[in-house]
Amino acid sequence: MSTAIKPERRKLSFASLDEVVADAENLLAKGYDRAANWDLAQVCSHLAEWMRFPIDGFPKVPLVLRPVFWLMRVTVGKKMRTKILTDGFDAGGRTMPQTVFQPGGDATAAVAKLKEVAERFKAHTGPIVPSPLFGPMTKDEALQLQLKHCAHHLSFLVPKTT
């Protein structure tokens, strides 16, 4: 019995949300292999959710966790954000369960949703909603964080070469 070897994760860096969308559309068109567990629909749905939070608002942090988030925000939040902007996201990190989608979703719809939310983010002229963990950010800081987040997740999907 042979087991498939997972491909090596890609090294990605995006300069714009247009590049993010183009990469997702390329994966959809050409197919991909997974270097981790999530499929394209899961990745794009997750990214779209996190991309809309700075413009629509973040989900309420559960009451029991609010003091923890406050303490982190006022002590290490800015340092964590700076580290992510410099080094990217660490593999295997935790995220909100409501932003983790079931496998096997509609990849075409998920890529379209990512594109729609990316366009909304780019066109947004209002204030950026403060992050429960990182606190207030400018639009450019929020964009740079989004680009790092997108590069992190899309790096686990490797385009097919044939």
C-alpha positions in Angstrom: 0.0 0.0 0.0 1.5 3.3 -1.1 0.9 6.6 0.7 1.0 9.8 -1.2 3.7 12.2 -0.1 2.5 15.7 0.6 4.2 18.4 -1.5 6.5 21.0 0.1 4.8 24.2 1.2 5.3 27.2 -1.2 7.1 30.3 -0.1 4.6 33.1 -0.9 4.6 36.9 -0.5 1.8 39.1 -1.8 2.1 42.8 -2.6 -1.7 43.3 -3.1 -5.1 41.7 -2.7 -5.3 41.4 -6.4 -2.3 39.0 -6.3 -4.0 37.0 -3.6 -7.2 36.6 -5.7 -5.1 35.7 -8.8 -3.3 33.0 -6.9 -6.6 31.5 -5.6 -8.1 31.7 -9.1 -5.0 29.9 -10.5 -5.3 27.1 -7.9 -9.0 26.8 -8.8 -8.2 26.6 -12.6 -5.2 24.4 -12.5 -5.8 22.3 -9.5 -3.5 21.9 -6.6 -2.0 19.5 -4.1 -2.2 20.1 -0.4 0.8 20.4 1.8 -1.5 20.5 4.9 -5.1 19.7 5.7 -7.3 22.5 4.4 -8.7 22.5 0.8 -9.1 25.6 -1.4 -12.7 26.2 -0.3 -11.7 26.1 3.4 -8.7 28.4 2.9 -10.7 31.0 0.8 -13.7 30.9 3.1 -11.4 31.4 6.2 -9.5 34.2 4.5 -12.7 36.0 3.4 -14.1 35.9 6.9 -10.9 37.4 8.5 -10.7 40.0 5.7 -14.1 41.3 6.4 -13.7 41.6 10.2 -11.6 44.8 10.0 -14.3 46.5 7.9 -17.5 44.8 9.3 -16.5 44.1 12.9 -15.0 41.2 14.8 -17.1 38.6 16.5 -17.6 39.2 20.2 -14.9 37.6 22.3 -16.6 35.2 24.8 -17.0 37.0 28.2 -14.7 34.6 30.0 -11.9 35.4 27.5 -12.3 39.2 27.4 -9.9 39.8 30.3 -7.2 37.6 28.6 -7.6 39.4 25.3 -7.5 42.8 27.0 -4.3 41.8 28.8 -2.7 40.5 25.7 -3.7 43.5 23.6 -2.2 46.0 26.1 0.9 44.0 26.8 2.1 41.9 23.8 -0.5 42.6 21.1 1.6 45.1 19.2 4.7 43.0 19.5 2.8 40.0 18.2 1.5 42.0 15.2 5.0 43.3 14.4 6.4 39.7 14.5 3.7 38.5 12.1 4.3 41.4 9.8 8.1 40.6 9.8 8.1 36.8 9.9 4.6 35.8 8.9 2.2 33.5 10.7 3.4 30.3 12.4 2.1 27.0 11.1 -0.3 25.2 13.4 -1.6 28.3 15.2 -5.0 28.5 16.7 -7.9 30.4 15.2 -11.6 31.1 16.0 -13.6 27.9 15.4 -16.3 29.8 13.5 -13.7 30.6 10.8 -12.8 27.0 10.2 -15.0 25.5 7.5 -15.8 21.9 6.7 -13.8 20.2 3.9 -15.3 19.6 0.5 -17.0 23.0 0.1 -17.7 24.7 -3.2 -14.3 26.0 -4.2 -15.6 28.2 -7.0 -18.0 30.0 -4.6 -15.3 30.4 -2.0 -12.8 31.9 -4.5 -15.6 34.3 -5.7 -16.4 35.2 -2.0 -12.7 35.9 -1.4 -12.6 38.1 -4.5 -15.8 40.0 -3.4 -14.5 40.7 0.1 -11.0 41.7 -1.3 -12.8 44.3 -3.5 -14.8 45.5 -0.5 -11.6 45.8 1.6 -9.8 47.7 -1.1 -12.7 50.1 -1.5 -13.3 50.6 2.2 -12.8 54.3 3.2 -14.2 54.1 6.7 -12.3 53.3 9.9 -10.7 50.0 10.5 -12.3 48.1 13.4 -9.7 47.5 16.2 -8.6 43.9 16.5 -9.5 42.2 19.8 -5.9 41.0 20.0 -3.8 43.7 18.2 -5.9 46.8 18.9 -6.2 49.8 16.6 -4.6 49.7 13.2 -4.4 51.8 10.1 -5.8 50.5 6.9 -2.3 49.8 5.6 -1.4 47.9 8.7 -4.6 45.9 8.4 -3.9 45.3 4.7 -0.3 44.1 5.5 -1.7 41.7 8.1 -4.2 40.4 5.6 -1.5 39.8 3.0 0.6 37.8 5.5 -2.4 35.8 6.5 -3.3 35.0 2.9 0.3 34.1 2.1 0.4 31.8 5.1 -2.8 29.8 4.2 -2.3 29.8 0.4 1.3 28.6 0.8 -0.1 25.1 1.8 -1.8 24.7 -1.6 0.6 23.9 -4.4 -0.5 24.4 -8.0 -0.4 21.3 -10.2 2.3 21.5 -12.8 0.7 19.2 -15.4 
